[in-house]
Amino acid sequence: MKPRRHRATAALCAIGVLTLWTQECLAQVPAQTQATEPAAAERNPPALATLSRPTGRFGRTLGLPKDGRDLYIPDDDYIRFPLPPGAEAYADVDALKIKSVIGEITAISRKSREDGNQYWGRIPGTPYDRMTQDWVMAQFRKLGLADVRRQEIAMKPLWYPTSWTAEFTVDGHTTALRSVFPITESPSTPGNGITAPVMWVGLGTAADFQGRDVKGKAVMIYSAPTPGGRDHSADWSGAIRRANDAGAAIILVEMGFPGDAQSEPEGAVGANAPTVTITPDEANLIRDRLDEGRAVSFHLRLATEERTGLKTANIWGALPGASDEQILIMAHTDAFFEGAMDNASGLAMMLDIARHYAPAPQAQRPRTLVFLTTPDHHHGSEGIHWVRDNYDWSKVALIVNAEHPSQTLLYNLDAGVMTANEVSARRWFVGGSDALRALVRRTFRELGVATYRKSEVAPGGELSQIYMKAPSFHIIDHVIYHTTLDTADLVPAWGIEAAARAYLKIIDTVNTMTKDEIAAAPINLADPTRPVR
Ligand SMILES: [Zn+2]
C-alpha cells in the first residue's frame, strides 16, 4: 500500500461528514482526531444507521486500494497448483521471476505519473509508449530472438486530457475531490469549468429518470462493474446516454469498486456533457449530503486535446523453427495507470514463453515462433489492424494471445470488498477445430487454469481484431483493469505460472498436429450443418 493512499484516506475521513463509512473512518484516524469528530450518533438516527451500515463481520468495511495493507496477499499465501505428472518440461517456468518483470514494465507507467501526467500509464504516442517499445526490443535481443525490429504505425488522433480539477460545495463549504477521472472521449469544459447542482439518479434506468428534470444538472449515476473497470452498467444500460440526451451539464459516474480506486472505463463516446468517474469514497461524501436533503453544487474543470500525427510501433521478433509454418504469440503493451495485469502480466508471460523455447536448436522447434507486441489496443488498435490487413496469414497455424492471465479473486462483501488467496477464473476463447478446443480445455484443467463455464463466442482483447485470420486461443481476466487497482499486488504469481505452463503445453501439443487438424473445417455451403472433410 502506498503512503499516498493512507494520506488520502485520512483526509477523506477527517472531513467528518456523516457517511456510510463513519465507523470505518473512526477506526482509521488517530485518537486525537477522533476526539474532534462531530458526534456521529447525534446526526445519524440509530435505526437508519443499523440498516445502512455494514454488519462488521470482518471487523470493519474494507476498500481498495486504501486497505491494501489488510487485503493484499503475499504470493506464498495463494493456493498453488502442483506441477502434474507429465508436465515436467514446464518446471522451468519461474513465476516469481516473471512477476519481477511485471515490476519493470509498471515502472514505466509510474514514471509517467511522476512526470506530472494526470492521465498516466503506457499511453500510445507518448514517451512512455516509446520506453515500453525500447524495453521490449531489449528483452527480445537478450533472449536471442532473430529479426527483432520496430515497425512504425501511424496512430489515429489521440484524445488526451491534459488537466482537470473537481470540487463540491455544500452550505458555502467547498471540498476538493481527488478521485475524479475523465472517461475516454469526454468533451472538455469551458476554461473556467462548469458549475451545476448535483442530482442523483441511482442506476440511471429509464425509471430512475422518470419525473426528474436533469437538464443543466450534474447527474450522478451509480455504475456496477460487470465485472470490471471497463464494462460497467452505466455504459451498457444506456444510463450515461440517457443523462446526456436529457441535457445533463456534467455526468458523474460512481464506479462501484468499494474504496478509492480511480477508474477509466468506456462510455463517453459521442457525449456532449463532460463525463467523469468518481470513487465510492468520494461519491459518498456527496451522496450523504443529498441524503440529508442539502443542495450540493459540483464544479468541474476539464481540459482535453486531440493529438494528431502521432506514431507508435509494433515490435517483432522470432525463433525460427524447422518449418516456416508459424505460431504467432502476441501481447499488447499499452495500459491505463500501472496496468500490471492489463497487460504487463501478459507481456511478461509472452517473454517467458520465448525464454523457454530460445535455448533449443532450430531443428527442435517444429514451427517458427513469431513474437509480436502491439501498442494501441485501447486507442484505435492501428498496430493490430496493420497485422490483420497485411500479414501473410497462409503460414500461421495458431495465434496465441497473452492478455491478463492472472488476477486475485475478489468479492463484494457487505459495503466493502474482500480478497481471497486464489486466482480468479478467466474469460476464454478457442477458435479452430474440435480437437484444438478439446486440447485447450483439457490442458487448462490439467494445469490449474480456472475459466468461466462458457467461452466467448468471439474473443475480446487484442485477439478480437485477428481471430478470424487463423486458429487461436486465449484467456483474459477483466476485473481490475482500467483502474488504479491494477497493480502487481493483485496479480498472483501462481496464476501466471499455471497459465504459462498451460500455454507452453498447448503450443507443444499443437506442434504434433497438422495445420488442417488445428483449423476448423470449412463450412459446407451445400449443408451448413455438415463440415467439409
Ligand atoms: Zn488488455
Boltz pocket constraint, residues with backbone or C-beta under 6 A from the ligand:
constraints:
  - pocket:
      binder: B
      contacts: [[A, 332], [A, 334], [A, 342], [A, 343], [A, 377], [A, 403], [A, 404], [A, 461], [A, 462]]
      max_distance: 6.0
